Each structure stands twice: as structure tokens, then as C-alpha cells.
Amino acid sequence: MDQWEYKTLKYKTGGFLGGKVDEEEFEDLLNSYGIDGWELISCFDTSVHQGQSRDIIAVMKRRAYLG
């Protein structure tokens, strides 16, 4: 039976109240984890004010290696 390990990443958005995402930087972050076997399974934002996002939370998983 497959076993998995999970990781959550918090990506801070930019701007005075948040809401600005550096797409290239975020993509580079996800790719750096992908190189280590992590797969993105979910991604959501945390709203703070009038629809602005403060953080993006990414949930990652990879196969757990026992032994």
C-alpha cells in the first residue's frame, strides 16, 4: 500500500494589502519542490480585506520512503 507525506507551503503575496502574486517566483517555488518529488494537490488563498489575498497556501504530497 502506498504511503504519502504531506507539506504545506505559505507564499506571501506582495503589495500594501497583499493581492499581488509574482507568478514566475511562485512557479519557481513549486518547481523547486517538484524536483524533490513533491506534487501540488491543492492551492488556496487567505483573504484579509475586500477580496485581497495575503497568503497563498499550497498543499503538496510525495510518496513516503520507508527504510
C-alpha positions as CSV (number, residue, x, y, z in Angstrom):
1,M,0.0,0.0,0.0
2,D,1.3,3.4,-0.9
3,Q,2.1,5.8,1.9
4,W,2.3,9.6,1.5
5,E,3.9,12.5,3.3
6,Y,2.4,16.0,3.1
7,K,3.8,19.5,3.2
8,T,2.1,22.9,3.3
9,L,3.8,26.0,1.9
10,K,2.8,29.6,2.6
11,Y,3.6,32.1,-0.2
12,K,3.3,35.7,0.8
13,T,1.7,38.0,-1.7
14,G,3.1,41.5,-2.3
15,G,1.6,44.9,-2.3
16,F,0.3,47.2,0.5
17,L,-2.7,44.9,1.4
18,G,-1.4,41.9,-0.5
19,G,-3.0,40.5,-3.6
20,K,0.0,40.8,-6.0
21,V,1.4,37.4,-7.0
22,D,4.8,37.2,-8.7
23,E,3.7,34.3,-10.9
24,E,7.3,33.5,-12.0
25,E,8.5,33.4,-8.4
26,F,5.6,31.2,-7.3
27,E,6.1,28.8,-10.3
28,D,9.8,28.6,-9.4
29,L,8.9,27.7,-5.8
30,L,6.6,24.9,-6.9
31,N,9.1,23.6,-9.4
32,S,11.9,23.5,-6.8
33,Y,9.7,21.2,-4.7
34,G,8.7,19.2,-7.7
35,I,12.4,18.4,-8.4
36,D,12.4,16.8,-4.9
37,G,9.3,14.7,-5.7
38,W,6.6,16.9,-4.3
39,E,3.3,17.2,-6.2
40,L,0.9,20.1,-5.8
41,I,-2.5,18.7,-4.8
42,S,-4.3,21.9,-3.6
43,C,-3.9,25.6,-3.5
44,F,-6.0,28.3,-1.9
45,D,-5.7,31.9,-0.8
46,T,-6.3,33.5,2.6
47,S,-8.5,36.6,2.2
48,V,-7.9,39.6,4.5
49,H,-9.8,42.6,3.2
50,Q,-12.2,43.3,0.3
51,G,-11.1,40.2,-1.6
52,Q,-7.4,40.8,-1.3
53,S,-5.2,37.8,-0.6
54,R,-2.5,37.9,2.0
55,D,-1.1,34.4,1.5
56,I,-1.4,31.5,-0.9
57,I,-1.3,28.1,0.8
58,A,-0.1,25.2,-1.3
59,V,-0.6,21.6,-0.2
60,M,2.0,19.2,-1.5
61,K,2.4,15.4,-1.3
62,R,5.0,12.8,-2.2
63,R,5.4,9.1,-1.8
64,A,6.9,8.3,1.6
65,Y,10.1,6.2,1.5
66,L,10.2,3.9,4.4
67,G,13.5,2.4,5.5
